[in-house]
Amino acid sequence: MSKVKTLGQFIIEKQSDFPFSKGELSRLLRDIGIASKIVNREVNKAGLADILGDAGEINIQGENVKKLDVFANEQFIAALSLGGECCAIASEENEDIIIVNNEMSKNAKYVVAMDPLDGSSNIDVNVSVGTIFSIYRRTSLSGPGTNEDFYQRGTEQVAAGYVIYGSSCMLVYTTGKGVNGFTLDPSIGEFCLSHPNMQTPKSAVTYSINEGNYVHFPLGVKKYIKYCQEEDDDTSRPYSSRYIGSGVADIHRNLIKGGIYIYPITSKSPKGKLRLLYECNPLAFIIEQAGGKACDGFNRIMELDMKELHQRTPLFIGSYDMVETASSFMAKYSSQDELIMTNPIA
Ligand code: P6P
């Protein structure tokens, strides 16, 4: 009997964690797994097919849309629509929610928020990219899903995960009972359990931030960066700076090895760059389940109120002690109503 445990087997095995579930969530996770394998196949041949380059469109974020963005979005929407377990989808690529109104789905229990291809600007240079997803129970009683179904705090998530399309394709997810990682075995076309019960180190020596924005950071962030760069043997400083520019890749590395990822407010992104609904909340759910911490510099990410679909927030996420230390610098040198431009320090 093979020791390999596939994602499908694992999901069914863990279904008993949800005594009242009739398997809908299991089928939803299966649908996401299927779409991930299709996207991974295209990501792997992006350099060959004429799928590279801009699709000539500009998405609602005002960014050039790469064809793979469009493809990934379409694949996840199709898989979730056909699976019949979700009644509405919110996607980074779509300004409005997508109502799944086929016969099976219109009374489905769940809604799904997703960033179908995060870090897509890295596609053309062969850097890892990722998909991020978040699953909520709908709050509307029946019929077509509504925006209000997505205006829930991150603490209400029933599941969250990401897929990283890198040297191998991994799917990492949580349903609130720990974090498990599955690596795609192309020879059998299955995600296989490779990282059971993932825990992130309580502290570490890696910090991830785009220091090109330094002059526009809040003073607390500037001071924390200088803290990371100081010589101090007792705390293994200076830390190493690692920033790929693909959030899923940076956060996945820090999840496994420990570290902190920070995307604070900047002049270009006065509310932060990352999106609360389909980037920060799912990543925060995962990191907390792995023993880490995620905040906006002051407040727990998963307790932030959702007011609009594509709402942005600053993000400090990773090893518990490192996020605590960074937050202490924010408390000491910055304030929640921080003006965007702080006086550049020498
Ligand atoms: P910058 C990708 O666009 C993304 O949302 C994250 O995945 C990534 O960490 C960040 O933005 C990169 O942004 O401004 O440093 O290029």
Residues whose N, C-alpha, C, O or C-beta is under 5 A from the ligand:
A	BS01	P6P	D118 G119 N210 G245 S246 G247 V248
